[in-house]
Amino acid sequence: MAMKIYTKTGDKGKTSLIGGTKVSKSHLRIETYGTVDELNSWLGLVNDHMKEPEIITFNKYIQDRLFTIGASLATDPDKGTKMKIPDLHEADVKLLEDKMDEMDTVLPEMKFFIIPGGHVAVSHCHIARCVCRRAERLCVEMQEQDTFVEPLVLQYINRLSDYLFVLARYVGHKLQVEEIPWKPRV
């Protein structure tokens, strides 16, 4: 018999963390890993607009890391679990930095703030970047409320938002889309 996707256990607004602790579905930890899940979905959409197999493969690697981050955030740090939770490594952050450096070699120097847009692929990269920044803010809020967040998670999310900005510029460059400079009204 196939397993049903619905369990009805959350019908009263509670859910379980990895480790078994029941919390409200509005709990900051749930909001945070839910935002990481949203980011993962946006990154899937970003990938649907990509033409370069290398970028697609790298973004899928990032999606895997986002599942790892989600698992970390969904785990009650005060309870042990028999489940092996995947982990993040400093090398994962370094890979993002290396990929940004690689893309930067073909990009023109940035001389102004850029307004998101110009092509649907570029715009989706910027939306993913904004969701990533929201995930970062939620991780910081967890820290400020003395709710444990693996420090490497915050570092990775911070670097990922930078990567998504560079990716937006890189995609626009490859598509020969002009960047839209912000010209403040003064």
C-alpha positions as CSV (number, residue, x, y, z in Angstrom):
1,M,0.0,0.0,0.0
2,A,1.3,3.4,-0.9
3,M,2.0,5.9,1.8
4,K,-0.3,8.9,1.9
5,I,1.2,12.4,1.8
6,Y,-1.3,13.7,4.3
7,T,-1.2,12.7,8.0
8,K,-3.7,15.2,9.5
9,T,-1.3,15.7,12.5
10,G,-0.9,19.4,11.6
11,D,-4.6,20.2,11.4
12,K,-4.5,22.1,14.7
13,G,-1.5,24.3,13.8
14,K,1.3,22.2,15.3
15,T,4.2,20.3,13.6
16,S,7.1,18.3,14.8
17,L,10.8,19.2,14.5
18,I,13.3,16.5,13.8
19,G,13.8,15.1,17.3
20,G,10.0,15.0,18.0
21,T,9.5,18.4,19.7
22,K,6.0,19.8,18.8
23,V,5.9,23.5,17.9
24,S,3.4,25.9,16.4
25,K,3.5,26.2,12.6
26,S,4.2,29.9,13.2
27,H,7.3,29.2,15.2
28,L,10.4,31.1,14.0
29,R,12.3,27.9,13.3
30,I,9.4,26.7,11.0
31,E,9.2,30.1,9.2
32,T,13.0,30.0,8.7
33,Y,13.2,26.6,7.1
34,G,10.0,27.3,5.2
35,T,11.7,30.3,3.7
36,V,14.8,28.1,2.8
37,D,12.3,25.7,1.1
38,E,10.8,28.6,-0.8
39,L,14.3,29.7,-1.9
40,N,15.0,26.2,-3.1
41,S,11.8,26.3,-5.3
42,W,12.8,29.7,-6.7
43,L,16.2,28.3,-7.5
44,G,14.5,25.5,-9.4
45,L,12.6,28.1,-11.4
46,V,15.9,30.0,-12.0
47,N,17.4,26.7,-13.3
48,D,14.4,26.3,-15.7
49,H,15.6,29.5,-17.5
50,M,19.3,28.5,-17.6
51,K,21.0,27.4,-20.9
52,E,24.5,26.6,-19.6
53,P,24.7,23.0,-18.3
54,E,27.5,24.0,-15.9
55,I,25.3,26.6,-14.2
56,I,22.4,24.2,-14.0
57,T,24.6,21.5,-12.4
58,F,26.0,24.0,-9.9
59,N,22.5,25.3,-9.0
60,K,21.3,21.7,-8.4
61,Y,24.3,21.3,-6.1
62,I,23.1,24.5,-4.3
63,Q,19.6,23.0,-4.1
64,D,21.0,19.9,-2.4
65,R,22.8,22.2,0.1
66,L,19.5,24.0,0.8
67,F,17.9,20.7,1.7
68,T,20.9,20.2,4.1
69,I,20.3,23.6,5.6
70,G,16.5,22.9,5.9
71,A,17.3,19.7,7.8
72,S,19.6,21.5,10.1
73,L,17.0,24.2,10.8
74,A,14.3,21.6,11.3
75,T,16.2,19.8,13.9
76,D,15.6,20.5,17.6
77,P,19.2,21.2,18.9
78,D,18.2,20.2,22.4
79,K,17.1,16.7,21.4
80,G,19.1,13.8,20.1
81,T,18.0,12.1,16.9
82,K,18.8,8.7,15.5
83,M,18.4,10.2,12.0
84,K,21.7,11.2,10.4
85,I,21.4,14.8,9.4
86,P,23.6,15.9,6.4
87,D,26.1,18.6,7.2
88,L,27.5,21.7,5.6
89,H,31.2,22.3,5.1
90,E,33.3,25.4,4.8
91,A,34.2,24.1,1.4
92,D,30.6,24.6,0.3
93,V,31.0,28.4,1.1
94,K,34.3,28.4,-0.8
95,L,32.6,26.8,-3.9
96,L,30.2,29.7,-4.0
97,E,33.0,32.2,-3.8
98,D,35.0,30.4,-6.5
99,K,31.9,30.3,-8.8
100,M,31.4,34.1,-8.2
101,D,35.0,34.8,-9.0
102,E,34.8,32.8,-12.2
103,M,31.6,34.6,-13.4
104,D,33.1,38.0,-12.4
105,T,36.0,37.5,-14.9
106,V,33.6,38.1,-17.8
107,L,31.4,40.8,-16.2
108,P,31.9,44.5,-16.7
109,E,32.9,46.6,-13.6
110,M,29.9,47.6,-11.6
111,K,29.6,51.4,-11.6
112,F,26.0,51.9,-10.4
113,F,23.2,50.2,-8.5
114,I,21.3,47.8,-10.7
115,I,17.5,47.7,-11.0
116,P,16.3,44.1,-11.3
117,G,14.9,43.2,-14.7
118,G,15.6,43.2,-18.4
119,H,14.9,39.5,-18.9
120,V,12.7,36.9,-17.1
121,A,15.8,34.8,-16.2
122,V,17.6,37.8,-14.7
123,S,14.4,38.8,-12.8
124,H,14.0,35.3,-11.3
125,C,17.7,35.4,-10.1
126,H,16.9,38.6,-8.3
127,I,13.7,37.2,-6.7
128,A,15.7,34.2,-5.5
129,R,18.3,36.6,-4.1
130,C,15.6,38.5,-2.2
131,V,14.1,35.3,-0.7
132,C,17.7,34.3,0.2
133,R,18.1,37.6,2.1
134,R,14.8,37.0,3.9
135,A,16.1,33.6,5.0
136,E,19.3,35.2,6.2
137,R,17.3,37.8,8.2
138,L,15.3,35.0,9.8
139,C,18.4,33.1,10.7
140,V,19.8,36.3,12.4
141,E,16.5,36.7,14.2
142,M,16.8,33.1,15.5
143,Q,20.3,33.9,16.8
144,E,19.0,37.1,18.4
145,Q,16.3,35.1,20.2
146,D,19.0,32.6,21.4
147,T,17.6,29.9,19.1
148,F,20.4,27.8,17.8
149,V,21.5,28.2,14.2
150,E,24.6,26.5,12.9
151,P,27.0,29.4,12.2
152,L,28.0,27.9,8.9
153,V,24.3,28.0,7.8
154,L,24.2,31.8,8.2
155,Q,27.6,32.2,6.4
156,Y,26.4,30.0,3.5
157,I,23.1,31.8,3.1
158,N,24.9,35.2,3.2
159,R,27.3,34.0,0.5
160,L,24.5,32.5,-1.5
161,S,22.6,35.8,-1.8
162,D,25.9,37.3,-3.2
163,Y,26.1,34.4,-5.7
164,L,22.5,35.0,-6.8
165,F,23.3,38.6,-7.5
166,V,26.4,37.8,-9.5
167,L,24.4,35.1,-11.3
168,A,21.8,37.6,-12.3
169,R,24.5,39.8,-13.8
170,Y,26.2,36.9,-15.5
171,V,22.9,35.6,-17.0
172,G,22.1,39.1,-18.3
173,H,25.6,39.3,-19.7
174,K,25.3,36.0,-21.5
175,L,21.9,37.0,-22.9
176,Q,23.3,40.3,-24.0
177,V,20.8,42.2,-21.8
178,E,21.8,45.6,-20.7
179,E,21.9,46.2,-17.0
180,I,19.4,48.8,-15.8
181,P,21.2,51.5,-13.8
182,W,19.4,53.1,-10.9
183,K,19.3,56.8,-11.5
184,P,18.1,58.4,-8.3
185,R,15.9,61.4,-8.6
186,V,17.6,64.1,-6.6
